[in-house]
């Protein structure tokens, strides 16, 4: 498993990258823009994606437990088989995409327009909406 733990990724526009089984725990990814990325089986425990923008990017089978996603933007996004345990999703912008098989348990989703978002078999236990 490659690790980027406790690293600061430079504010930049990244395109067409693939990360498999990588560790981004406690990483600083603030204001990062991703286009056509694939993160597969990666961990983002307590990482910061504050003000990040993700377009046509996929996060499959990953963990965002405790991550800070404040004002992050997800456009045409694929998040499948993933968890958001205790993640800060305040003011996240969700514009379409596939969030199937994702655990959104206990998240506050009352401010979100989830039209156009696939939530097949998503765990929405005790969400606040």
N, C-alpha and C positions, 0 to 999 in steps of 0.2 A: 504494500500500500504506500503510494507516494504521499508525502505530507507537506501541506502548506500551512500547518498550524502556527498560530501567532505571527503570521506574515502579513504584510500590507501589500496588496496588489495595487499597482499604479493605476491612477484614474486614467482610463483609456477606453477606446472602442475596440473590443476584441471581436473577431469573426471566425466562424468555422473551426471551433476548437472542440476537442474530445478529451474528457477526463473520466477515467474509469477507476473505481476503488480508491479514490483520493480522500485525504483527510484535510478539511478546511476548518477544523475546530479552532475557535477563538481568532479566526482570520479577519482582517479588515478589508472588506470588499465594498466600502462606501463609494457611491457615485460611479461604480463600474457599469459599463454598458456592454451587454452581450448580444450578439446576433448569430443565430444558427449554431448555438453551442449544444453539446450533449454532455450532461453530468450523469454518470451511471454508477449507482452504488457508492455515492459520496456522502460524507458526513460534514455537517455545518453546525456542530454543537457550539452554541453561544457565539456564533460568528456575527459580524455586522454587515448587512447589505442595505443599510440606510441610504435612501435616495438612489438606489441602483435601478437600471432599466434593462429589461430582458425581452427580446423580441425573437419569435420563432426558435426559442430555446427549449430544451427538454431536460427535466430533472426526473430521472426514473429511479425508484427504489432508494431514496436518499432520506436523511434525517436532518430536519431543521430545528431540532429541539433547543429551545432557549435562544434562538436566533433573533436578531433585531432586523425586521423587514420594514421599519417605519418609512412610509411614503415610497416604497418600491413600486415599480410598474411592471406588470406582466402582460405582454401582448401576444396573442396567438401562441400560447404557451402550453407545453405538455408537462404536467406534474402527475405522474402515476406511481402508485405504490409507495407513497412518501408520507412522512409524519411531520407535524408542526407542534409537537408538545411544548407548551409554554412559550411559543414564539410570539414576539410582538408584531402583530399584523395591523397595527393602527394606520389608518389612512392608506392602505395598500390599494393600488389601482389594478383591477382585474379586467382585462378586455378579451373575452373569449378564451378558448383553449380547452384542454382535456385535463380534468383533475380527478379522473377515475381512480378508484382503489386507494384514495388518499385519506389519511386521518386528519380531520379538522376538529376533533373533539375539544369541547370547551372554548372554542374560539368565538370572538365577538364579531359576527358577520352582519349585523343589522344595518350597517351603512353601505353595504356592497350591492351593486347591480350584478347579479350572477347570470343574467340572460346570455345565452350563447356559450355557457360553460357546461361541459359534460361532467356530471358527478356520478357516474355509474358505480355502484357499490362503494361510494365514499362513506366514511364513517363521520356522521354529523351528530353524534351523541352529545347532548347537552350544549349545543351551540346556542349562542345568544343572538336572536335575530328579531 
